Amino acid sequence: MTPFSDPAAFAAALAALPRADAASRTAALERQARLTKPSGALGRLEEIAAFMAGWQASERPRADAVQAVVFAGNHGVTAQGVSAYPPEVTAQMVANFEAGGAAINALARACGAELSVVPLELDRPTGDITRAPAMTAEECLDALQRGAAAVRPGTQLLVVGEMGIGNTTPAAALCAQALGGLARDWIGRGTGLDDAGLDRKAAAVSAALTLHGRACTDAFETLRHLGGREIAAMAGAILAARLERIPVLLDGFIACAAIVPLAQDNPRFTEHCLAAHCSAEAAHGTLLARLGLDPLLRLGLRLGEGTGAALAVPIVRAALATHGEMATFEEAAVAGPQ
């Protein structure tokens, strides 16, 4: 039975998150102290190795089995003119993913990740959040379950991405609802909106918050009212990964916004996540700071699809290679620190 069989089961899973293995993390840190280098000389690589050790419950963790999954969905709020692209581009890009021609395909191949694509009811957009909830309870549960089911057993590191024309608008609404602030604090130009489009997006987010704010009583209801199918699926996948102690590389603004309601309900939720990068989307840096996450990369990306997370996979692998393959002072017959 799925752990998200109903909203109560989803809430129970979110309330009872497993922790990293403290003994394995301590063992990894002790190994770092014995490797042939000054303490701390490898910076974030040392932190990543200890992070991975804790979640894999192994002093020498590995990232051989990397899974990348892209969820795709369409949004009724595009009727408000919040995107520079028409909604049919979502399905067209899914076809591009499946043919191997998108940026995430190239980057998944480059980093050795196994890529899958999960389209979610592309012929049936979510409700326009300025006028109605994005999803019914049944639709939201289905998206959460589809996300959870996409996480493969044996995965050692998970990359989660999305495709959905208009989805920066519900992402901004999720952030504003959970973290406060005005609509304009959380919106950006997305796929390239002009100033008039930015005004329409701000108005759409404000209208959605006014309409649904009081109904957003917990993570499930917030996702249901303000999110989208691919956004809920990402949340479901990342929560399922946590239940299996699989570490996650977070992608851009939308992927991070998907977990904001979960982190609001349980502040420990992000413990199994690494922020792969800080995107060029205006509010992503603010969002990462509010989630307490320090990005590994800043490359000015704003594509989504999991591309920024895929780019960070080699950094994680480099951290584990130095951690697992370097000699200790004793093994190399090198004098250690005084």
C-alpha positions as CSV (number, residue, x, y, z in Angstrom):
1,M,0.0,0.0,0.0
2,T,1.3,3.5,-0.9
3,P,2.2,5.6,2.2
4,F,0.0,8.3,0.7
5,S,-3.2,6.3,0.4
6,D,-5.2,9.3,1.9
7,P,-4.4,12.8,3.3
8,A,-4.0,11.4,6.8
9,A,-1.4,8.8,5.7
10,F,0.5,11.6,3.9
11,A,0.5,13.7,7.0
12,A,1.6,10.7,9.1
13,A,4.5,10.0,6.8
14,L,5.6,13.6,6.9
15,A,5.4,13.7,10.7
16,A,7.5,10.6,11.2
17,L,10.6,11.3,9.0
18,P,13.5,8.9,9.4
19,R,16.9,10.5,10.4
20,A,20.3,10.0,8.9
21,D,22.5,7.4,10.7
22,A,24.6,9.4,13.1
23,A,27.2,6.7,13.7
24,S,28.0,6.5,9.9
25,R,28.2,10.2,9.6
26,T,30.6,10.3,12.6
27,A,32.7,7.5,11.1
28,A,32.9,9.4,7.8
29,L,34.1,12.6,9.6
30,E,36.7,10.6,11.5
31,R,37.9,9.1,8.2
32,Q,38.1,12.7,6.7
33,A,40.4,13.6,9.6
34,R,42.8,10.8,8.7
35,L,43.1,11.4,5.0
36,T,46.2,12.9,3.5
37,K,45.2,16.5,3.5
38,P,44.9,19.4,6.0
39,S,41.6,19.2,7.9
40,G,38.9,21.0,5.9
41,A,41.0,21.4,2.8
42,L,38.4,19.9,0.5
43,G,35.7,22.3,1.8
44,R,32.1,21.4,0.8
45,L,33.3,18.0,-0.6
46,E,34.0,16.9,2.9
47,E,30.5,18.0,4.1
48,I,28.9,16.2,1.1
49,A,30.8,12.9,1.9
50,A,29.6,13.0,5.5
51,F,26.0,13.9,4.4
52,M,25.9,10.9,2.0
53,A,27.4,8.6,4.6
54,G,24.7,9.4,7.1
55,W,21.9,8.8,4.6
56,Q,23.4,5.6,3.2
57,A,24.4,4.4,6.7
58,S,27.9,3.6,5.3
59,E,31.3,5.1,6.2
60,R,32.2,5.0,2.5
61,P,29.0,5.9,0.6
62,R,28.6,5.6,-3.2
63,A,26.6,7.3,-6.0
64,D,26.7,4.6,-8.7
65,A,22.9,4.4,-9.1
66,V,21.7,7.9,-9.8
67,Q,18.1,8.3,-10.9
68,A,16.7,11.4,-12.6
69,V,13.0,11.7,-13.1
70,V,11.1,14.6,-14.8
71,F,7.4,15.1,-14.0
72,A,5.2,17.1,-16.4
73,G,1.9,18.7,-15.9
74,N,-0.3,21.5,-17.3
75,H,-1.9,24.4,-15.5
76,G,-5.2,26.1,-15.9
77,V,-3.7,29.4,-14.6
78,T,-2.0,29.9,-18.0
79,A,-5.4,31.3,-19.1
80,Q,-4.4,34.4,-17.1
81,G,-1.5,35.2,-19.5
82,V,1.2,34.2,-17.0
83,S,3.6,32.5,-19.4
84,A,5.4,33.6,-22.6
85,Y,4.8,30.1,-24.1
86,P,1.5,28.3,-24.9
87,P,0.5,25.3,-22.7
88,E,0.8,22.8,-25.6
89,V,4.6,23.2,-25.3
90,T,4.5,21.0,-22.2
91,A,3.4,17.9,-24.3
92,Q,5.8,18.9,-27.1
93,M,8.7,19.0,-24.6
94,V,7.7,15.6,-23.1
95,A,8.0,14.2,-26.6
96,N,11.4,15.9,-26.9
97,F,12.4,14.2,-23.6
98,E,11.3,10.9,-24.8
99,A,13.2,11.3,-28.0
100,G,16.4,12.2,-26.1
101,G,16.7,15.7,-27.4
102,A,16.3,18.0,-24.4
103,A,19.0,19.6,-22.1
104,I,18.2,17.1,-19.3
105,N,18.7,14.2,-21.7
106,A,22.2,15.5,-22.6
107,L,23.1,16.2,-19.0
108,A,21.7,12.9,-17.7
109,R,23.9,11.1,-20.2
110,A,26.9,13.3,-19.2
111,C,26.5,12.6,-15.5
112,G,25.5,8.9,-15.9
113,A,22.0,9.3,-14.5
114,E,19.2,7.0,-15.6
115,L,16.4,9.3,-16.8
116,S,12.7,8.7,-16.8
117,V,9.8,11.0,-17.7
118,V,6.3,10.9,-16.0
119,P,3.6,13.0,-17.8
120,L,0.6,13.7,-15.7
121,E,-2.8,14.2,-17.4
122,L,-1.4,16.6,-19.9
123,D,-4.7,16.8,-21.7
124,R,-6.4,17.9,-18.5
125,P,-4.9,21.0,-17.0
126,T,-5.3,21.7,-13.3
127,G,-7.9,24.2,-12.2
128,D,-7.1,27.9,-12.7
129,I,-6.0,28.8,-9.1
130,T,-7.3,32.3,-9.4
131,R,-10.8,30.8,-9.6
132,A,-10.7,27.2,-8.2
133,P,-8.5,24.8,-6.4
134,A,-5.7,23.4,-8.6
135,M,-6.8,19.8,-7.8
136,T,-9.4,17.7,-6.0
137,A,-8.2,15.7,-3.1
138,E,-8.2,12.6,-5.3
139,E,-6.2,14.3,-8.0
140,C,-3.6,15.5,-5.5
141,L,-3.3,12.1,-3.9
142,D,-2.9,10.5,-7.3
143,A,-0.1,12.9,-8.2
144,L,1.7,12.3,-4.8
145,Q,1.4,8.6,-5.4
146,R,2.7,8.8,-9.0
147,G,5.7,10.7,-7.7
148,A,6.4,8.2,-4.9
149,A,6.0,5.3,-7.3
150,A,8.6,6.8,-9.7
151,V,11.4,6.4,-7.1
152,R,13.2,3.2,-7.9
153,P,14.5,0.7,-5.3
154,G,18.3,0.8,-5.0
155,T,18.6,4.4,-6.0
156,Q,21.6,6.0,-4.2
157,L,21.0,9.6,-5.3
158,L,17.8,11.2,-6.7
159,V,17.5,14.1,-9.2
160,V,13.9,15.4,-9.5
161,G,12.9,17.8,-12.3
162,E,9.7,19.2,-13.9
163,M,8.2,20.5,-17.1
164,G,5.0,22.6,-17.0
165,I,4.2,25.8,-18.9
166,G,3.0,28.3,-16.3
167,N,4.3,26.5,-13.3
168,T,6.3,29.3,-11.8
169,T,3.0,30.9,-10.9
170,P,1.7,28.2,-8.6
171,A,5.3,27.8,-7.3
172,A,5.3,31.5,-6.3
173,A,1.8,31.1,-4.7
174,L,3.1,28.1,-2.7
175,C,6.0,30.1,-1.4
176,A,3.9,33.2,-0.6
177,Q,1.3,31.1,1.3
178,A,3.9,29.1,3.3
179,L,6.5,31.8,3.9
180,G,4.6,35.0,3.7
181,G,5.3,38.2,1.8
182,L,3.7,39.8,-1.2
183,A,3.1,38.1,-4.6
184,R,5.8,40.3,-6.1
185,D,8.3,39.0,-3.6
186,W,8.1,35.5,-5.2
187,I,7.4,36.0,-8.9
188,G,9.9,36.2,-11.7
189,R,10.0,36.3,-15.4
190,G,9.9,32.5,-15.8
191,T,10.2,31.6,-19.5
192,G,10.7,35.3,-20.4
193,L,7.7,37.4,-19.5
194,D,7.6,41.1,-20.3
195,D,6.6,43.7,-17.8
196,A,2.9,43.4,-18.6
197,G,3.1,39.6,-18.2
198,L,4.9,40.1,-14.8
199,D,2.0,42.3,-13.7
200,R,-0.5,39.6,-14.7
201,K,1.5,36.9,-12.8
202,A,1.5,39.1,-9.7
203,A,-2.2,39.6,-10.0
204,A,-2.8,35.9,-10.5
205,V,-0.8,34.9,-7.4
206,S,-2.5,37.6,-5.3
207,A,-5.9,36.4,-6.4
208,A,-5.0,32.7,-5.7
209,L,-3.8,33.6,-2.2
210,T,-7.0,35.6,-1.4
211,L,-9.2,32.8,-2.7
212,H,-7.4,29.8,-1.1
213,G,-5.4,31.1,1.8
214,R,-7.7,30.0,4.6
215,A,-8.1,26.6,3.1
216,C,-4.3,25.9,3.1
217,T,-4.3,24.4,6.6
218,D,-1.5,21.8,6.0
219,A,0.9,20.6,3.4
220,F,-1.6,18.5,1.6
221,E,-4.3,21.2,1.3
222,T,-1.7,23.8,0.3
223,L,-0.4,21.6,-2.5
224,R,-4.0,20.7,-3.6
225,H,-5.2,24.3,-3.7
226,L,-2.2,26.1,-5.1
227,G,0.1,23.5,-6.7
228,G,-0.1,21.4,-9.7
229,R,0.2,17.7,-10.7
230,E,3.9,17.8,-11.4
231,I,4.6,19.9,-8.3
232,A,2.7,17.4,-6.1
233,A,4.5,14.5,-7.8
234,M,7.9,16.1,-7.0
235,A,6.8,16.5,-3.4
236,G,5.7,12.8,-3.4
237,A,8.9,11.6,-4.9
238,I,11.1,13.6,-2.5
239,L,9.1,12.4,0.5
240,A,9.3,8.8,-0.7
241,A,13.0,9.2,-1.1
242,R,13.2,10.4,2.5
243,L,11.2,7.4,3.8
244,E,13.8,5.2,2.0
245,R,16.8,7.4,3.2
246,I,17.7,8.3,-0.4
247,P,19.5,11.7,-0.6
248,V,18.0,14.2,-3.1
249,L,19.6,16.8,-5.3
250,L,17.1,19.7,-5.5
251,D,16.9,21.5,-8.8
252,G,15.5,25.1,-9.3
253,F,12.8,27.3,-8.0
254,I,9.9,25.1,-8.8
255,A,11.4,21.9,-7.4
256,C,12.2,23.8,-4.2
257,A,8.8,25.4,-4.0
258,A,7.2,21.9,-4.2
259,I,8.6,21.0,-0.8
260,V,8.0,24.3,0.9
261,P,4.6,23.2,2.3
262,L,6.2,20.0,3.6
263,A,9.1,21.9,5.2
264,Q,6.5,24.2,6.8
265,D,4.8,21.2,8.4
266,N,8.0,19.5,9.4
267,P,11.1,21.7,9.5
268,R,13.4,18.6,9.4
269,F,12.2,17.8,5.9
270,T,15.1,19.3,4.0
271,E,17.7,17.3,6.0
272,H,18.1,14.7,3.2
273,C,18.3,17.3,0.4
274,L,21.2,19.1,-1.2
275,A,20.5,22.3,-3.1
276,A,22.2,21.7,-6.4
277,H,22.2,25.3,-7.6
278,C,20.7,28.7,-7.3
279,S,18.9,29.6,-10.5
280,A,18.3,32.9,-12.2
281,E,14.7,32.9,-11.2
282,A,14.3,36.0,-9.0
283,A,13.1,34.4,-5.8
284,H,15.1,31.2,-5.8
285,G,18.0,32.6,-3.7
286,T,15.5,33.9,-1.1
287,L,13.7,30.5,-1.1
288,L,16.9,28.6,-0.5
289,A,17.9,30.9,2.4
290,R,14.5,30.4,4.0
291,L,14.9,26.6,3.6
292,G,18.4,26.8,5.1
293,L,20.0,25.4,2.0
294,D,23.4,26.5,0.5
295,P,23.6,25.9,-3.2
296,L,26.5,24.0,-4.7
297,L,26.5,25.9,-8.0
298,R,25.5,29.4,-9.3
299,L,25.5,29.2,-13.1
300,G,22.6,31.5,-14.0
301,L,20.4,28.6,-15.1
302,R,16.6,29.0,-15.4
303,L,15.5,26.0,-17.4
304,G,14.2,23.5,-14.9
305,E,13.9,19.9,-16.1
306,G,16.3,18.8,-13.3
307,T,19.2,20.3,-15.3
308,G,20.9,22.1,-12.4
309,A,20.6,19.0,-10.2
310,A,22.2,16.9,-13.0
311,L,25.1,19.3,-13.2
312,A,25.8,18.8,-9.5
313,V,25.9,15.0,-9.7
314,P,29.6,15.0,-10.6
315,I,30.3,17.1,-7.6
316,V,28.7,14.6,-5.3
317,R,30.7,11.8,-7.1
318,A,33.9,13.8,-6.7
319,A,33.2,14.2,-3.0
320,L,32.7,10.4,-2.6
321,A,35.7,9.6,-4.7
322,T,38.1,11.7,-2.6
323,H,36.5,10.4,0.5
324,G,36.7,6.7,-0.4
325,E,39.9,6.5,-2.5
326,M,42.3,8.8,-0.8
327,A,44.9,7.2,1.5
328,T,45.0,7.9,5.2
329,F,48.2,9.3,6.7
330,E,49.0,5.9,8.1
331,E,48.4,4.1,4.8
332,A,50.6,6.6,2.8
333,A,53.3,6.8,5.5
334,V,52.8,10.5,5.6
335,A,53.3,12.4,8.8
336,G,50.0,13.7,10.1
337,P,49.3,17.0,11.9
338,Q,51.2,17.7,15.1
